[in-house]
Every structure is written in structure tokens, then in C-alpha cells.
Amino acid sequence: MSRKLLINIHLYLAAFFAPMVILMAISGGLYLVGIKGEQRVESSVLLPGSLNPDSVQLEEDVRALLDQAGLGGDFEQVKVRGREVSTRPSNRLNYRLTPSEGGVQIDVVKPSLQASLIELHKGHGPQWFRIGQQIFSLALVLIMLSGLWLGLAAKGLRTRTLQLSVGGLAVFLLLALFA
């Protein structure tokens, strides 16, 4: 592969994925400093009956309860945390079902923009978005490897590239060691 072709591949991938890298860095950084957005409960319904989070047919049970409540069952999967069951994708309007003594409480949850970005960042979006994230991840690895290769292949950049890469690896290992 010629140097010019590698530079073009690096440039095209970096330019195309730059907005996604920036948005992921912003949403992740905000999350790390405690700005997580809000998951606002828009409405709640208490239905008679029960919900067993350990049921082998949990998704069907959740769909039936949502239909019974007149909420529809637009979700791809369910997530169980203790006795609480949540629907996903959770980057958009979603449902939280909690068994109680009076039946099953269903909360209709709407995330703020920041909370929605965090949910996407965590891989809690729709299937097509998660596939896009996998492609994005592969592209990011290719961007980093091609940039590293270009730096190591250029005689004038080789030493600096190697020093910076070794320094970056050392900092990562130190942070991971003391994490």
C-alpha cells in the first residue's frame, strides 16, 4: 500500500468519524464529571397482577403488561436490575416496570438529551445504532493504527512518534495499575 493511499484512508476515516469521536468524548467526559442528564418519569400506571423478573418469557410478559396499560410494546430487549425491569433502547422513551404489593408499576421514562447521549454511549441504543458503533470502533482502531504507521514510517517523525507512543502506553499502564 502506498504512503499516499494510506494518508488518504487515514484522512477520510478521521474526517468522517471526527464528529462522532467529539460527541462521544463530550458525552463521556460530562458523565465522568457528574453531568449525567435526567431520566424524567412522564407518567406512571399501576396495574393489578405480577411480574417475575426471572421468567423465561420476560419479554412477552412485559409486552403484555404494556399492551394492557395501553402503552404499546415498542422495545428491543429488557434489562433486569434486582426486581426492576427496564426496556431498551433507553436512549428514547422507555419503560420501567417495578413489581409492588399493589401490582406492577409502569413508569414511562423520557431521557434528556444528555442522558440519551449517555445511553447511546453505553450501547443501550437500537440495534442498528449498536452496529454503527461497532463499525465506528473498527474505524477508530484503523485511524489510530494508520496514524501510528505514518508517524513511524516517516524518518523525521519516527523518534517522536515512538517516544509519544511509549509515553502514552506508560501513562495508561500507570493509571490502570493504580485504578
N, C-alpha and C positions, 0 to 999 in steps of 0.2 A: 504494500500500500504506500503510495507516495505521500510525502510530507504535506503537500498542498491538499490532497484529498482528506487527510486526517485533520488538518486545520479546518477545512470546510465542514466536516462532520461534527467536530467539536463546536464550531461556531453555530451551526444550525440547531444542534441539540440544546446548547446553552441558551441561545436566544429564544427558542420555542418554549423551553421549560422554566425560564427565569421568572415569569410571573407566578408560577406555581411554587417555586422554591421560596420566593419572597413571602407569599401568603402563608405558606406552611411555617416559615420561620417566625413571622409575626404572630400567628395564632398560637404556636407552641411557646414562644417567648412570653406572650401575655399570660398564658396558662401557668407558666413557671413562676411568674411574679404575682400570681394570685388573682388575675383578672380572667375569670372563667366564664363570664356571661351568666345568663339566667335561664332556668328551665321553669317557665311560668305555667302554673296549673290554670287552664282556661275554664274548665268545668269539671264537675265530679258527679258520678252516678253510683248509687248503692243498689246492687241487685241482690235479691234473695238467691241462695244457693251456695255453692262452694267451688273452690279451685284448688287442685292439688298440683303444686309446682313440680312434683316428682312423677306426674302422669306421663306415660309413654306417648299419649296423644295430646300433649300440652298445646301444641299449635292449633289443633282442631277445637279444643276446649276454649281457648282464647277467642278464636274466630266466632264460635257460637255465642259466647258472652257478649262480644262486641256487637254482633247482629241483634241479639236480644235487647241490647241497650240502644239500638238504632244508630250505632256509630260506624258500621261497616268494618271490614277487616282488612284494610289496606296496609299490609306489612309483609316483610320477607322472612323474618325469624323472630324468635323470642329469646330473651336473656333472663335467667333466674338469678336473683341475689337474695339468698335467705328464703323468705316466704313471699317476696315481691317478684312479680313477673313484669318485664318491660318489653315493648315491641321495638323492632328495629326495621328500617333505618330510624335512628333517633336524631338525625340532623334536621328533621322536619316534624310536623305534627305527629305525635306518637302517643301511646297509651301505657299507663302504669296500672297494673291490677294488683290489689292487695287483699288477701283473704282476711276477713274480720268476723267477729261474732255475729254481726248482723247480716252477713253475706259476703259479697265481693265488691270492694270499692274500686271503681274505674276512674282514674284521673286522665283527662285529656291534657297533654303536656305540649307546650309550644316553646321551642328554644329561641333565644335571642340570636342575633347574627353571630356574635362571638361564640356562644355555646354551640351553634350549628357548625361553625368552622372547626371547633374543637372536636365535635363528634365525627366530622369528616376526617380530621387529622388522625383520630384514633382508629379509623377503619370501620366506623359504625354507620356509614352511608349505604346507599343502594348498591346492589351487586355490580352494576355497570361502572359505578364510581370506583369501587374497590379494584376492579380490573384495570381501570385507568391508573390507579395508584401503583399497581404492580408494574405497569409499563413505565410510569414516571420513575419508579425506584430503579429499574434497569437502566433507563436513560441517564439517571444521575450517576450511577456507577460508571457508565461509559464516558460521561463528561469528565469525571474525576480521573479515570484511567487515561483517557486521551490527553488531557491537560498535563498529567504527570509524565506521560510518554514524550509529549512535545518538549517539555522542560528538560527532561533527561537527554533527549536526542540533540538538543542544541548545545554546542560546545560552550558557548558563552553563558548559558543558563544552568548547565549541568550541576555545578558545585552548589549554587544557591538552592536549586530545586531539591537536591539531595539533603542539604542541611535543613531546609524548612520542613521537608517531609519527615525526617528523623526527629526533628524538634516537635512536630505535631503529634507524631506517634508517642514520643516520650511524655508529653503533657497528657495525652489521652490515657496512657497506662498509669501515670501517677494519679490522675483523677479517679480512674477505675479502681486502683489499689486502695485508695482511702475513702471510697464511696460507702 
